[in-house]
Amino acid sequence: MELTTTQSNVFLNEWLQQIPTKVQHIPDEVLVDALKYIEEQGIPDLKNEAYRGVPIESILKRYFKKIEIASKNEVANTQVVFKNFIVVGDAYSALSIEKGIRVFTSADNIPQEYLNWIGHFKLHQKDFFAALNTGYCDKLIIIHITETLDQPLHLIHFISNQGNFNQQRVLVIVDEQVKATVLESYHFTCQQSYFYNTLSEIIQKEHSQLHWINVQNNPTNTIYSINNVSFSLEKSAILKHHQISLKGSLWRNNIEVHIQQPDVNAEMKGLSIGKNQSIISQYTSILHHSGHSHSYQLYKNIADDKSTVLFNGFILVDKNAQKTDAYQNSKNILLNDNATLFARPQLEIYADDVRCSHGSTTGSLNEDALFYLKTRGIEEKDAQRLLLQAFFNDIIEEIDNADIREFIIQQIEL
């Protein structure tokens, strides 16, 4: 199918024409819907409520007017936490994959049972960059976890110096009664500005347990990343999700959880630390389509220097989702007057037998606690670091795997 757009935005037309189009794995009806969304909606501007505070069109025009596509590269010196790992991005390699994991790529003859899941949750009808990935991404990794994993699976996004634009699509299926932990991280060799657009669809079958940890850190502050991810939870599935966003020019995460059947437990926790002039934007949605389930969200955000940190949390309870228990909270610390923090919790409830709540607090460091530590001979910078660590420590401590906790702690700079 030929990929075209009649969007009147001249920049968008010229921009799209630079992206190679070799999409083969996307069902035709999904592809048509994605291209239609791109044509009708265009690049989100500052009037778009979902991208409030994120000048995405200005970023594209300033840094990525000319797109350079990286060729596949050899992976060298990639930071690996576990032997069990997969590298995606500019390069692809499945290394040291243990029993219980099947991997397919867009170069393989992919069974139809997997392709039926592509676009199933219609992210391409909700977000421009999800539609862009759907319509113009020729890279697909399918990971099928068929047995409980003894070690976490490390999914590494490899970003090289060759090019400034890349897209990646991932489909993960976790079978019934399977337990697994996935660590998702990023490895960079690039020094110039780089735009990375990813889309992940994760399906958890009945009685499965998944702990997904996404750690975003780019010490050179060159990455501009849009990450769309959707989880689908069947009966009695358990999901723990940790989102850790640190250094980088732009980290935008659209995280959507579909509770499809009863007795599901979904827990989402996050930590964002904005430094320099970075933008970190978390947009979460938990959609209770079925009742007798529990969801819990806690996001802690710190904004320093001239950074912007945004949190939008949304809970939907359908009319048939009785006996739903949903909780959402964001806690925010603003370290100086030049930084920006924005938090917007939202509830949309159509059932009458539910227990739902949300809240948000924003403030500065406790001056009394800071003064107390200083009177005990602790330098102000060290005292501030101790208070910040105490603020977010519970987010990190909820991660069961000690190696992953240590990996995250090593990434954090205060």
Summary of the structure (lengths in Angstrom):
residues: 414
radius of gyration: 20.9
end to end distance: 49.4
largest distance: 69.9
contacts: 1440
relative contact order: 0.10
helix: 21%
strand: 40%
